[in-house]
């Protein structure tokens, strides 16, 4: 029996649980035999088995998401703890400085209190001449000014100390919230694992069969997901920089603005120049773009949205892997290193994006040209 901890790392493992033999399989990349064998044998399973696999797959994706959240929260907690370690000595230094200024002011005020107004008047009246009087007035003025400066410095130190104490209190509060969030995530994760265990128990005699096959394709999902992310990263970078060969884009300039379109075939020809996995293809249909990896039956579908005056961003809405639905969290994780953004500034001629249309076999955009 495999450990529950391993279940979260083998999200797609259950997909082929009913169809793989006990033959040892080594997965190197999406084009190796494991994917073709999986595709071939999945066609033989019945609807009941598919339902079982889909339920297990959803649970495992949820477990993966909880682990991702746990990792992110742990990073946040570590960052916050670092902030606290930085703030604490700062507050201590400001506190010492504040107390010193406070003591200095106390001593000055004590001297003033002993001398009183009469003492200063006596000093002025004791002046021998006008020059001596002016000099003594300036000395008293400087003393008063220095006292005022000391008061201002003390007030400034007090404000700094209060601000840093508040920042520390806020940081400690955030830390507490993050720790609560982490606890909640751990509880959810445990429940999901318990649900997985409970569901496997209901499979009775079939349980050992499922578990016996899980390790054979333990890395399949992660391999396919990582391969897709790595393969498209360079293409995404080119798209975002606006470095595409726009001479292949059909551009029409009218009085109303710019209209540009690129057909599916041309888009894929351009993509293949930058994609690591040449098997990836992009398909345009009504209001949707489909990203497919036929060798692994990995597909994502979504639409483009306008994010600024000249940039489109692809928002994946649905995804499947060997016919099994992906959760929104799993889809989001695929794009954790960056989204597909299309920089169209070079073809807009100073205009602003106005409309995006995806139709069968083509992507069309229109923009409005500035009047002045």
N, C-alpha and C positions, 0 to 999 in steps of 0.2 A: 504494500500500500504506500502511495506517495504521501508526503507530508502536506498538510493544508497550505503551508507557507509557499510551497512550490506552485500551488494552483494559480496564484495571482500572477505568476510569471509565464504562464502558458495559456494565455487567453484563447488562442485558436485551437489548442490541442484537442478539445472535445469535438471540434468540427469533423475530424476524420476518425473519431474513436471507433465507430462501427465498421469502418471500411478498410482500415489498414491491417496488414498481417503483422506478425511479430518480427519481420525482417528489420534489421538495423538500418536506420536512415540517417544520413548526414546531410544537413542543409547548409549549402555554401552561398547560394544566391537563388533568386526567384525562378531561374531558368533550369534548375536541376530537376531530376526525375520526381522528387517528392511532390511537386505541384501537379505534374501531369498525372501521376498515379492517383492523387487525391481527387482531381477532377473526374477521372475515369470511374473511380469507385463510388463517388458520391451519388452518381446517377442511379445506383442500385438500392439506395436506402428508401424506406417508405415514409409516409407523412408523419407517423407516430414517432419514428426515430428522429426525424427532422425537428419535431416539436421539443423533444428531449434535449437535442443538441442546442437549439436556440435558447432554451431556458438556461442551460448551463453556461452558454456563452455570454448571455446578459449578466448573470451573476458574476462571472469572472471579470468582465469588463468593469463592473461596478467595484469589485475588489481592487482592480488596478487603479481606478480613479481615486479610491480612498487612500491608496498608498502614495499616489502622486501628491494628493492634498497634504498627507502627513509629512512628506518630504519638504514641501513648500513651507508649511507651518514651522517645521523644525528650523529651516533656514531663516525665517522671519524672527523666530525666538532668539536664535544665535545673534542676529543683527541687533535686536533690541537689547540683549544682554551686553553687547559691545558698547552700545550707546550709554547704557547705565554705568558701565565701568569708566567711560570717559567723563560723564557728567559728575559723578561722585567726587573725585579729587578737585574738579573745577569749583564745585560748590564749597568744598572745604577751604580752598585758597581764598575765595571771595569772602567767606565768613571770617577768616583770620584778618584779612585786609579791612573788612568792615569794622571789626572790633577795635583794631588799632586806630582807625580814623575816629571812632567813637570816643576812645580814651583821650586822644589828642584834643578833641573838641571839648571834652569834659574839663581838661586841665586849663584850657584857654578861658572857658567860661568861669571857672573857679577863680582865676586871677582877676578877671573883670569884676567879679562879684566882690572880691576883697578890696580892690581899688575904688570901685564905684565911679560915678560921674564926677564927684568932687575932686578926686585924685587927678583926673585928666584936666579939669578946670585949673587946678593949682599948677599943673605943668605949663599950661598956656600962659597963666598970669605971671609966672616966674621968668618969662622971656625978657632978655635984656634989651632987645631992639626988634625992629620989624623983621629983619632977616631971620633972627632966632625964632620969632613967632611963626613965620611961614614954614620954617623947617620942622618945628614941632607939630604944626597942623598936619603936614604931610606924613610925618611918622605915625600919628594917631590914625590918619586916614588909611595908611598902609596896613596897620594892625586890624582895623575894621574890615578892610578888603580881604585880608588873608583869612579872617574869621568867616567871612561870607563864602570865600572859595572852599574853605574846609567844610562848611555846611553843605555846599553844592556837591562836593566830592562824596560826602557821607550819604547824601540823598541818592546820588548816582549808584554808589555801591549797594545801597539798600534795594534799589530797583533791579539791579543786575542779579543780586542774590535771590530776590523774589521770583524773577523770571526763570532763573535756572532751577529753582526749587519746583516751580510749576511744571517746567519741562520734564523734570525728573518724575514728578507725580504722574504726569500724563503718560510718560514712557512706562512707568510701573503698571499703570492701569491697562495700557495696551498689551503689556506682557501678560498680565492676568487674563485678559480676553483671549489672547492667542493660546495660552495654556488650556483655557476652557474649550476653545475650538479644537485643539489637539485631542483633548480627552473625548470630545464628541465624535471626532473622526475615528479614534481608536475603538470606541464603542460600536460605531456603525460598521467598521471593518470586521470586528469580532462577530457581529450579528450576521453579516454577509457570509462569513466563513462557516458559522453555525448553520445558516440556511443551506449552504453548499453541502455540508456534511449530512444534514437532514435529508436533503433531496437525494443524495447518493444512496443513503440508507433505504429510501423507498424503492430504489431500483433492484433491491434484493440480490438475486443471483447475478444480475447483469452488472452490478456495481464493479466487481472485480474485473470484468471484461472492459468496462470503460476505463478504469484506472490503469489496467495493464497496457492500454494503448496511448495514454496521455504523454508519457515521456518520449515516445517515438517522434513526435513532431512538436516538442516543447518550445522550440525557438521559431517555429514557422511564422506565427503572427508578428513577433518582434522583428524577425528578419525582413518580412515583406513590408512592414510599416517603415522600418529604418531605411530599407532600400528605396522606397518611394520618396521619402523625405530627402535623402542624400542625392538621389538622381535629379530631382527637380530644383534643387537649391541654386545651381548655377543659372538655370533658365529663369527662375524667379528673379535673380539678381539682375539679369539682363533686361527683363521686362520692367523692373522698377526703375532702372537707370534710364530707360527710354532709348536703349542702344539697338533696338531691332532694326532690321533692314526695311525701313518704311517705304522704300521704292516698290516693295511688293504689295503695298496696301493701295487699294483703289480709292483715290481721293478726288472729290468734286467740290469746287469752291463756287458758291452762289452768293447773291446779294444778302441772303438771309444768314449765311454762315458756311460751315464746312461739314460735308458729309463724307464719312470714310467707312469702308467695309473691308473685311478680310475673310476669305472663305476657309472652310475647314481644312481642305487639302493643303493650302498655302501655310496656314497656321501650324499644321503638323510638320511640314517640311522645314519650317524655321525652327520649330521646337527640337527636332532631331539633331540639329547642329550643336545643341547645348546639353541635351539630356544624356545622362550616363547610361540609363536603361532605354535603349531605342524601342523597346516594346511598348512603352507608354504612349497612349494616344488621347487626343482631345476630340470630342464630338459635340457639335452644336445642334440643338433641337429647339423647339419653341420654348422660349423663356428659360432655358436650362443649358448649362455646359456640363458635359460628362467627362471625367478623367478616368481612363480605364487602363488596367494592366492585365491583358487577356491571359497571360501565362499563369496568373494566380487568381483570376476572377476577382480581382480587387477593383472596386469602382467607387467613385465619389461623384455626386451630382449636386449642383448648386447654381447660383446666379451671380451676376456682377452688380455691384452697387457703386455709385459715384461717391468718392470720399473727399475729393476737393475739386478745384477747377479743371484739373487735367489728369486725374488719376482714377482708375477703376480698381476695385478689389473683388476677388472671387470669394464668395461666402459659401462654403460647403454646407449642405443641409441634410443630405442622406449619404449613407455609405454601406457597402456590403463587402464581405470577404467570403468567397466560395458560397455565395447565396445567403450567408448569415448577416443579419442586420448589425450595424455598428451603432453604439450609443453616441450621443452628442459629445460626451466627454472624450471618447476614443477618437472621434473625428477631429476635435479641437487639438488633441495631443499630436496629431499628424502634422499640424501647422505650428507647433510650438516654436520652431526656429524661424518662422516668418511666413506671411501670407503671400498669395499670388497677387501681386499688384502690377497693373499695366499702366505705365507712364506714357500718355499720348500727347504730351506737350509739343513734340516735334511736328505733329501733323495738324495741330489746331490753329497755327498761324496767329497766335495771340488771342484766340477765342477761348471761351469757357465751355466745358462739357455741359450739354443740355439734356441729352437723352441717350440711353443705351438700349439696343434691341438685339436679342438673340433669337434667330429664326433657324429654320431647318438648313443646316449646312453653312451658315455664315454668322458673323458678328458685325453689327452695324452701330456706329456712333454718330451723333450730330452735335454741333456746337454753334454758339452764337458769337459772331464777330463783334468787337467793340465798335461803337459808332464814331468815336474820335481817337 
